[in-house]
């Protein structure tokens, strides 16, 4: 990952140089070596990223070896639990802000520039990117303006929108709930209440691999069902076991 050519590198302690906020990227990983490799191929071309941290709970060391070889910090986690993994990664972060990014989501220079611009405003404590419906849901493109309006009006920020937060705010909020599912929904509520959050463009798109493997409608129905059950008080650990039953990997 390259530093910006138009400014000095971020200080070693992660403090802002007063001009350009430093950004740490935390990537939770569970048997995602293939997706992670593709993401690192893109990250190598980007400027404005202070560091990349991979919190890996994979059943093999393939992802850890690949991430280390690419120059990322790596922390090994005992079991797949996205909330706990992201907390572990955030504990290693030195940047002014932490971007929690999924291995199979896109990230480009315009995304990094948009985030850096948002962080120039001291009142902004965090937020996420708008979501982009890609080839997984060609027929769902009409939902995009509705989803955008809902997010702007205070709707839930989901993990596949690449949630970001100032590091000191994240610490003050106590990080993510260490649950294997719905950690983004739970954290979004607290983040929204803590201060000003923003939604950024360009929108984030996520790989279609799960929808291809599991079927788009089956996946969509499961997503909606899990969210409704969680809001009704269902245990996230039981929801996680049910959601991923029959699937080889996330």
Secondary structure as UniProt FT lines:
FT   TURN            5..6
FT   TURN            12..13
FT   STRAND          23..29
FT   HELIX           33..43
FT   TURN            44..45
FT   STRAND          51..56
FT   HELIX           62..69
FT   TURN            70..71
FT   STRAND          73..76
FT   HELIX           82..92
FT   STRAND          97..100
FT   TURN            103..104
FT   HELIX           109..118
FT   TURN            119..120
FT   TURN            122..123
FT   STRAND          124..131
FT   HELIX           135..143
FT   HELIX           144..152
FT   TURN            153..154
FT   HELIX           159..161
FT   STRAND          164..166
FT   HELIX           167..173
FT   HELIX           183..194
FT   STRAND          196..204
FT   HELIX           209..214
FT   HELIX           216..231
FT   TURN            232..233
FT   HELIX           236..243
FT   TURN            244..246
//
